[in-house]
Amino acid sequence: MKNRKKKIIVSFFIELNLIFSLGLIFYYLLQLILNVDFIYVFLAVAILYYLFSYFILKKTIFKYLNDKVSQRLKILLILFGANIIFYLLVMTLNNTHSSKYSFMGMRYYPYKVHLKVDKNVQNKIDFIKNENTSAKDYIINLFDKYDVVILGERPHTENTQWDLIYYIVSDRRFIEMSGNVFTEMGSTDYQYLADEYFKTKYNSEKELDKATTKLFYLAQGYTEKKNYFTFFKRLNLLNQTLPDSLKIRENFTGINLFPPDIKTPEEFEKHNKYWNRNYDSIMADNVIKGYARIQKGEKRKKMLVITNFTHSFNLTKHKFKNLKNETTYIFDSLKGSVANVLINSIAGGKKYYSQFFLGSHNKSSWDKAFELCGNKSIGFDLEGSPFGEDQFDMNLNFSQFKYKDIYHGFIFYKSKFDWVNWTGQFPYELEDDFIDEYKRRNILYGREKANLYIQEQRKSKDYDKFVERKMNTDLFVYAKQNIKLISYQLIFILSNFLILILILRYIIKSRK
């Protein structure tokens, strides 16, 4: 019985290793022509493998139960050794060769301090030295050619990028030419409240803080990000210095996360599934409607759209159309009127996974080039630049494309090591004005003891304040680009390691 179990274990890991290895090969080949995720390739390979084994070879995993594992030891050891040598060779090549290469599709990102100034990096340095258009001027100049400029924001909590955004919208040229800002944050159900807020002059800092908290609390539903809070306050104060004809209008594009008619956690969960599934199309539709309104009834026809980088990809240039992305919807609807720009951000991951690992564009070569140029803040078109020729590595599903295929332009503003998170509780959020709604939302989240939760929140040392948190720039984290890719490679290593252990145990036992 024991031998039977051992053979089952050995058989399982042999099969897993083989299927996984075949899956990796087919995945990286398919990435050249298709938009596909690894998990689907892995499942397809597994199904085809077992169908082929059963119908053609008349063998399945349980066939190993009737075979002598010892007869396969040499083959297994060769397979295991070849896999490990191959893996280490690929990692070594990726760590020592030009950053534009990705051997066998398996990418390894070196620590920033170890990155050599190879030809790829030097080309970028030469380009940066010849560019003198500031990030702010680059965005504003785009309005000479385009009605809509979409800025792909970094992770929402990063604070310094919103300093740049404020410098852009407070520039006289933007005020006179555009004056329209569209943000991902904020529900269109409360646009009327935003219009009132940005026109009102408050008598004190306390009144302004309370009004800002009310706007965010109702319009966004939840957010702990100081950058938006501060940006809205600065925009309000700026508007007090402008005549009504030149005041900046903040336009919300999101949905109501906590509609008043939702009463139970079950209804809330259903609502969450709906907006998560349709989030990009909803935001895009609100931008497109806003554009039509502005073109029809306002003197200033231009608009700046700020949305997270995960919603800012333009995929309309390719054979397939992924209309699940906000910006792709907008490009498809407003042909010839839109430009999208990426601010230096994080890379190497699909959707939100990469936000937990501060990866860098193209194996840190972008950051390295800017670092050696003094982190010069500039903006430029990706077409015709060495940056535009790099593989697009912000989303693994589109890694067969170049940056110039996805974005019109790029701006650099502050090194990743200077980024800052400001998070915490909004001022007066747990005061009497908001407490009933706060309880309702906690109940929708499944916190039945809402009163107790509120008491605990009020006891927190960070209650009613924002706390500065530096972005995590630890080199070990910096080198990890994508949690899914790393997971796949860990499975690859562990499966081989377990096979080795089982083989060695079998050899030792057979010699006794």
Secondary structure, DSSP 8 states (H G I E B T S, - for coil): -HHHHHHHHHHHHHHHHHHHHHHHHHHHHHTTT----HHHHHHHHHHHHHHHHHHTS---GGGGGGS-GGGGHHHHHHHHHHHHHHHHHHHHHHHHS-TT--GGG------GGG----HHHHHHHHHHHT----HHHHHHHHTTT-SEEEEEE--TTB-HHHHHHHHHHTSHHHHHHT-EEEEEEEEGGGHHHHHHHHH---SSHHHHHHHHHHHHHHHTS---BHHHHHHHHHHHHHHTTS-GGG--EEEEEE--SS-TT--SHHHHHHHHHHHHHHHHHHHHHHHHHHHHHHHHH-S---EEEEEEGGG----TTSSS--TTSHHHHHHHHSTTSEEEEEES---SSSTTGGGGTT--TTTTHHHHHHHTTT----EEESTTSTTTTSB--S-GGGTTSBHHHH-SEEE--S-GGG-EEEEE--TTTTSHHHHHHHHHHHHHTT-S-HHHHHHHHHHSTTTTSEEEEE----HHHHH---HHHHHHHHHHHHHHHHHHHHHHHHHHHHH-
